[in-house]
Amino acid sequence: MEADLARYYRIELADLWRGRLSLRRLAVLIRHLPVDSATMTALGGDGWTLSHYLQADMVHASTGQPHPADPRVRRAKEEKEARLAEAKRRADQRREELAAADPCPS
């Protein structure tokens, strides 16, 4: 955050303690940092601007394949893998429950 304040606004975070920067103004500046700032990326952003998404959509439209760096593709893949892992975990748990309840094991 300190680096972003210096980069985008030429403001030192120490100005808060020097009385030259109010908490309200600091909050406004942070809230309006660009999406590709280090702070926004650290808070879970992907660092892509609207322009990046539009360019990736153009690649997808012209090639039929999603852009390999598109964060939406990565997130969808991670979500699919997480759902599959959870389904496997539940299936294994159910198998264990059924094996324990089986009166005549094979």
VMD Tcl script that draws the C-alpha trace (Angstrom):
set ca {
  {0.00 0.00 0.00}
  {2.80 2.39 0.86}
  {4.46 1.79 -2.49}
  {1.15 2.30 -4.32}
  {0.53 5.59 -2.52}
  {3.95 6.80 -3.60}
  {3.60 5.49 -7.14}
  {0.11 6.69 -7.98}
  {-0.36 9.75 -5.75}
  {3.19 10.83 -4.77}
  {2.12 10.67 -1.12}
  {4.05 9.18 1.78}
  {2.14 7.03 4.23}
  {4.13 8.74 6.98}
  {2.12 11.88 6.17}
  {-0.70 10.24 8.12}
  {1.32 10.56 11.35}
  {2.68 13.96 10.38}
  {-0.87 15.30 10.21}
  {-0.76 16.01 6.46}
  {-3.04 13.10 5.52}
  {-6.37 12.28 7.13}
  {-7.72 8.75 7.57}
  {-10.71 9.69 5.42}
  {-8.48 10.82 2.54}
  {-6.26 7.74 2.93}
  {-9.34 5.50 2.72}
  {-10.55 7.29 -0.42}
  {-7.15 7.02 -2.09}
  {-6.87 3.32 -1.28}
  {-10.42 2.63 -2.42}
  {-9.66 4.18 -5.81}
  {-6.31 2.55 -6.50}
  {-6.16 1.02 -10.00}
  {-7.00 -2.67 -10.31}
  {-3.45 -3.45 -11.39}
  {-1.92 -1.89 -8.24}
  {0.06 -4.06 -5.85}
  {-2.46 -3.41 -3.09}
  {-5.42 -4.60 -5.15}
  {-3.49 -7.65 -6.30}
  {-2.57 -8.48 -2.69}
  {-6.24 -8.17 -1.72}
  {-7.19 -10.87 -4.21}
  {-7.43 -8.98 -7.47}
  {-5.98 -10.49 -10.61}
  {-4.28 -7.32 -11.85}
  {-6.25 -7.24 -15.07}
  {-7.90 -4.07 -16.29}
  {-10.98 -3.85 -18.48}
  {-8.66 -3.44 -21.46}
  {-6.93 -6.74 -20.64}
  {-10.25 -8.57 -20.46}
  {-11.43 -7.06 -23.75}
  {-8.21 -8.07 -25.47}
  {-8.51 -11.61 -24.10}
  {-12.10 -11.74 -25.35}
  {-10.89 -10.68 -28.81}
  {-8.37 -13.53 -28.80}
  {-11.13 -15.93 -27.75}
  {-13.49 -14.62 -30.43}
  {-10.90 -14.85 -33.21}
  {-9.29 -18.18 -32.29}
  {-12.08 -20.01 -30.50}
  {-9.69 -20.68 -27.62}
  {-9.54 -18.67 -24.39}
  {-6.42 -16.60 -23.84}
  {-4.06 -18.76 -21.76}
  {-3.33 -15.95 -19.28}
  {-7.00 -15.07 -18.70}
  {-7.63 -15.20 -14.94}
  {-11.24 -16.27 -15.55}
  {-9.98 -19.47 -17.18}
  {-7.61 -20.15 -14.28}
  {-10.34 -19.51 -11.68}
  {-12.79 -21.79 -13.51}
  {-10.16 -24.56 -13.64}
  {-9.34 -24.15 -9.93}
  {-13.05 -24.22 -9.00}
  {-13.61 -27.35 -11.10}
  {-10.63 -29.08 -9.47}
  {-11.86 -28.10 -6.00}
  {-15.36 -29.47 -6.72}
  {-13.88 -32.72 -8.05}
  {-11.63 -33.11 -4.99}
  {-14.61 -32.49 -2.69}
  {-16.72 -35.06 -4.57}
  {-13.91 -37.62 -4.31}
  {-13.56 -36.93 -0.57}
  {-17.32 -37.42 -0.05}
  {-17.29 -40.63 -2.11}
  {-14.39 -42.04 -0.08}
  {-16.13 -41.09 3.15}
  {-19.35 -42.77 1.99}
  {-17.44 -45.94 1.01}
  {-15.90 -46.06 4.49}
  {-19.33 -45.62 6.09}
  {-20.83 -48.39 3.97}
  {-17.89 -50.73 4.67}
  {-18.27 -50.15 8.42}
  {-22.02 -50.79 8.27}
  {-21.78 -53.94 6.10}
  {-22.76 -56.92 8.30}
  {-21.06 -59.49 6.04}
  {-17.73 -58.21 4.71}
  {-16.46 -59.89 1.58}
}
mol new
graphics top color blue
foreach p $ca { graphics top sphere $p radius 0.5 }
foreach p [lrange $ca 0 end-1] q [lrange $ca 1 end] { graphics top cylinder $p $q radius 0.2 }
display resetview
